[in-house]
Amino acid sequence: MSKYWYLLPALFLLCVPPAYPAGETGARFVQTPYGSEQKVVFDFYFDSPDKISAALFWLRSYLNPLMDHPYNLPPEFMDIKVIIHGTEIVTLAKKNYARYRNAVDRMRYYAQLGVEFRVCHLAAQDFGYRTEDFQDFVKVVPSAITELAHWQQQGYALITPRVLSKRYRIDEIR
């Protein structure tokens, strides 16, 4: 073998193309031309009541870009339903307000913007709740599954938030 064998790794690295072509600066931002009428139904069904807080960030992530520049859509041009039928139903019971105050106050704010929060009557019965046990901005509907099907048949887009347990801090994986 040649006496210059140790230069082979360096020579190999010179032959490997860069991660992106020279002259390109990376990704570019595009402004998608979203329509003026937004119709969406969120399906909230979580295995822990505390996950509703993270799910509300999905709602915020939907609303804020549409309300901001360049779209400037007022909330009245958005028709948004949130169907609630998992363990998070307990967050809307008046008796649990102190425990879930932050989430309830955020939902009340969104309700003032026109977002409808609809609780499944069947799930409410499973938890022993009556209609009057819920916050005043809540609508109780016969069945979450029937409600989801109904709104989809009316042309509403379905969004089902996935709320996962965070295993890493951003700075650990960035």
DACOR-V645255 format. One record per backbone hydrogen bond with DSSP energy under -1.0 kcal/mol. NH is the residue of the N-H (numbers start at 1). CO is the residue of the C=O. E is the energy in kcal/mol with one decimal. If there is no record, write none. Layout:
nh;co;e
NH;CO;E
NH;CO;E
//
This chain:
nh;co;e
5;2;-1.1
7;4;-1.8
8;5;-1.5
11;7;-2.4
12;8;-2.5
13;9;-2.1
14;10;-1.5
24;21;-1.7
34;32;-1.9
38;77;-1.9
40;79;-2.4
41;157;-3.1
42;81;-3.2
43;159;-2.5
44;83;-3.1
51;48;-1.5
52;49;-1.7
53;50;-1.1
55;51;-2.1
56;52;-2.0
59;55;-1.3
60;56;-2.4
61;57;-2.7
62;58;-1.1
63;59;-2.5
64;60;-2.7
67;63;-2.0
68;64;-1.7
72;68;-2.7
73;66;-3.0
77;74;-2.5
78;75;-2.1
79;38;-3.6
81;40;-2.1
82;116;-2.9
83;42;-3.1
84;118;-3.2
85;44;-2.1
87;46;-2.0
89;86;-2.0
90;87;-1.7
91;88;-1.6
92;89;-1.4
94;133;-3.3
96;93;-2.0
97;94;-1.6
100;96;-1.9
104;100;-2.7
105;101;-3.0
106;102;-2.0
107;103;-2.4
108;104;-2.8
109;105;-2.1
110;106;-2.3
111;107;-2.6
112;108;-1.9
114;111;-1.3
115;110;-2.3
116;80;-2.7
118;82;-3.4
119;139;-2.7
120;84;-2.3
121;141;-3.2
124;120;-2.4
125;121;-2.4
126;122;-1.9
127;123;-1.6
128;125;-1.3
129;124;-3.0
133;130;-1.9
134;131;-1.6
135;92;-1.8
138;135;-1.6
139;117;-2.7
141;119;-2.9
147;143;-2.2
148;144;-2.8
149;145;-2.2
150;146;-2.5
151;147;-2.4
152;148;-2.0
153;149;-2.2
155;152;-1.7
156;151;-2.3
157;39;-2.3
159;41;-2.4
172;169;-1.4
174;170;-1.8
//
